Amino acid sequence: MISTAIRLARVGSGSELAAAALLGLGYPCIMLAALIPNLWFFAAGAAVTYLADQHLHQRGSYLINRLGKVRAGLPIRFLVRQLLLILLLARMQLAEETIFYLTIAGLLLFYALQAPHGALVTLVRLRRRMPVVTRNIDLGMLRIPGAPPRRLLNRSGEKMLHLDIFAMAGILIAIRTGVNAFGYVGLGITLVLAIAYVTALLPYLRANRRVPKVDTVLAGVDSWLGDYRPTTVLYFSGSRESAYQVNMWLDTMKQVEGKPLIVLRERHIVPQLAPTSVPVICVPSATHLMNMDLSTVRVALYAANVGKNIHMLRIPTMKHVFIGHGDSDKVASINPFSKVYDEVWSAGRAGRDRYALADVGVRDEDIAEVGRPQLAPIEPWSGAPVRPVPTVLYAPTWEGWDDNPGNTSILLAGENIVRRLLEAEQPVRVVYKPHPFTGTRSPQAKAVHARITAMVETAAAGRLTDARWAKERAALEPEQTAARAELTRIGSRLGELAGNGGGKGSGASRKDEAELSRDALADPVREAELAKLKSEWNAAYWRSFGWWEHRVVAGAEPHLYDCFNEADGMVSDISSVVSDFIASGKPYAVTDSAELGVEEFKQQNTAVRAAVILSNSAVQLDELLGAVTGGASADPLADARLELKAYLLGPDEPASIVQFNDAVRTLAAKSEARNQGVAQRVGVEVAVTAADPSDSAPESSGLDSTVAG
């Protein structure tokens, strides 16, 4: 019941729910205490509301935002509490005393200071805001000053308002003791601290504490571009949740020949970007992007079909390529918008055939097969489970933008799939890793996801005490304890490295956008350490619990491909996850959620032709479990998977990155040839125009002759 309440209230924990309840009860109690009047009751109620407010802000609770929407925001809550304090003074027969009037005057002055404080905080933040955000780009020429201390700007409104606690405490003590001086001291401390807070912000408005002007920053970036001379750009625009679509291409961009560059359009993507040594420029303004010097770029790569792509597509001096963010049979893989690009790159022959069958205007000659360089970390199947209890990964996709029942197995089949896996006659370990968008559009999908999570976590708790693995549990306990300690150590070090180079982490959060743009420079030593630590973290993660224990993997880590490597089989939906998993050669199942029937389902979806096809009841799971646990003799689809892998993902040789670089090189040559041809034609046209007097006014002809002579 508590978990249901937490979900409905959209809070992150039971403590947030409790704090919200106390906040809701605290104010009526304060009002009642002021009316009775009862000093101790008032003091207790006020203390509860202060502590509850503080907790919700520390947790960054969603309720803080919701309270503001219903006109119960932070300033209102503090103002109501202070008005009730004045009511308490009146009800305690102090309305004719000096302390009553000074309390009113002091609190009014305190509120008057909120305006300059809020204005200064806003101005400081605005003047620290860069027109672009960068990573791995030397902006030393701009002399970007350091940011104000975080304690001044972080949760500034909350900190300012909480200064009234001294006035509140002093006045309550004055009421209790009859010594008004306590109230005056409390009011004085509140006002002095508020004035000090406002004064502390003033120096950061000076010119030498601001970031350079927009034109200066853009000129500095153009200067860097002129020196670096990028040749291949990865362009990306998307929501906060879509950062994985650009992250999957970072390693590939690092290996691209020439001078790679990543161009982002939304500021919120930058903190979500995985560590990379490739230069990154985030340009939110279309005007700034269209005036940026990208004349040396010959190939632009697009990972998503979005409206903002037009701001780069308008540049004719580069060739534009749609590379997408996965290979699948979804409608997104045959989007008619793709015909705006010069080329569309697919992993294998399947992508080419999809466009031919769809007939959406993408010509066959404009499609290149380049493999999937991102799949290099996926380990091939050995043919049998590595551990006594096999692992089955359930990785459903999200509900999509419409209510098509074929979008995801979550809604109609998810609980059946997980239940059958958890209750399998021969035990398996279930790893549940949902799509990051799951539940973002459909409340029903969000609710089912919550139920599946609860099922897996309950079953995992049951296995902690299951007698079948008591001996293994005892034997592995020291290793698991060591692994958990290793995770803590590695996490701490990753946070430190993030602070030095931008991105996620506690260290990064101490710097603002401008400082990170200034300081986040490529560091090969740091990059190598990050790669090593992430590999160690992944290994420690899987060692930190038993190989028979179920797991929910809801965050970005472990990565999907790490889950592939840990799994012996997978259940999923029509998505790029299936195509990627096929690279492993392991058995897999796909759910026919729309109930098309096996033959029609295979006809419409290439990636399922070597899969066990599940109905929404998931009764066919025994076929998958037999292939996972029974070896080659129980796996009749093994050869079909090998053939399908070549068709979907291309040949193993040459390596995908070699194919990708060949495609970049070929298209760059076409781009260069086009630019040279245009330059020559423009030159000829200019010469013809100058030599043809019929195209000139009579007075101009004479001038032209004089110049020519």
C-alpha angles and dihedrals in degrees: 000000000000091000089052091051091049091052094047092047090047093228125143101230147007090259090060091050090049092048091050091050092049090048090052093048096039098068097052087048092052091049091049091048091051092050098046086037110233118158098196093046089050093048092049093048092048092049091051093051092048092050094044092050091048093050094049091051093047090053092046087233121199087227091071089065093044093052090054091052091057093048095258095109128150099277091047093051092051092044092052091051091050092048089052088051088056089048089052090053090052094047090049088061093253098117092108094046125101091240090063094057094040090051090054092046093045094049092047090052089047090054091046088060091057091074099057089040093054092043092051093048090050093047093048091050093047092049090050091053114107122211086228134027118215143187127193092009122120107232094167090126090067096059094217109197124227121271125254114266110282091235089070098051107024110097087344097164092052092048093049094049093046089063086082089075089086092055091045093050094044094051093047090051090048090053091049097046101030089232105126092192090079089060093047091050091049092050090046093052091049093050095043092050091047091051090046091052091052091046092050090060096052098080090059091066091065116111093245091057096051127086114254120275120277095256091049093051093047091048089051092051091048089050090053091047089052091054097041096042099199116214104183125038129194105205122198139175125169151113125298090261093053096066090107088070092066096033091063090063099049097091090046092051090051088058097044113116118246124019111330123199132183117216118194128184106199126062092214091065093061097070088046093053115113117235112284138162092215113107113258129200121183110198111181096177118076089206092056092047094049090051094048118110105247094147094126094056113105102172128038118192122202122201097186139029103240135146096250090064086085090074090066098030089065091070107095098189093076133055116241123220132185109216098163126200102270145354115255146132093251118125088250088071091064099039110159088221087074091080090075089074125084090232140006117213120209131184097237145341092297093070091052092049092049092060092045092053093043093050094203097149101274106131121223092234089058093059122089126188109223106159123232110286091184091068095070093101092057110104120220120246118263092209098251139051114279094214133044091251110051120223122231117194118211106199109165122180123236129273096262129218096297137038097257105148090219094064097084141001091219096088103046106016109018099095092043091052095049094043093052091047092049091048097042114143091231105048120247132178114242121214111188116199113167126195111271090240093056110133095005092115107017120056088197092057090047091052093048090048089054091051093049090049090051091049093053094044092048091050090047090053089051092054091054088072099030110130092215091077100031093115094047090045092055093045094049098042095094091048092048092049090050091047092052090050088049091053090053092049094047092045091053092050092046088053090053092049091047088055090055096047110025129250128089124347143080092277094052091052090063091067128065127226095270094049092048091051088051098044106030098096127157112270116182092196092051091045092053091049091049092052091048093047093049091052090049091047092053092049092047092048094059091043092052093078135031122280087237095053121104118232141198112211104190102154135067092270130099090040118237091250090053087056089050090055092049094047128083093198140001142217116203146136137253100301142105088275089076094049091048093048090053086068087071094056091225125139116270141177130212126199121235091212093168089054095232092154127252098276096044091043091054091044092055098039120049096191094063097057091100096035136101102249114224128203119214089267089058092217090144092067090101088071091057093044090050091053091047097048104025103060128225095327091061094043109080093165097060096102092043090055092054092051092046091049091059092046095049102035105024129239123327090232128090095031116255093248089055090052090047094051091047089055092048091049093048094048093045088055090052090049092050092047090051093050093048091048092051091048091052093047092048090049092052092047091051091050092049092049092051092049098046110083092188088072093054134075114252093251091050092052092062092049091049090052091051092050091046091050 
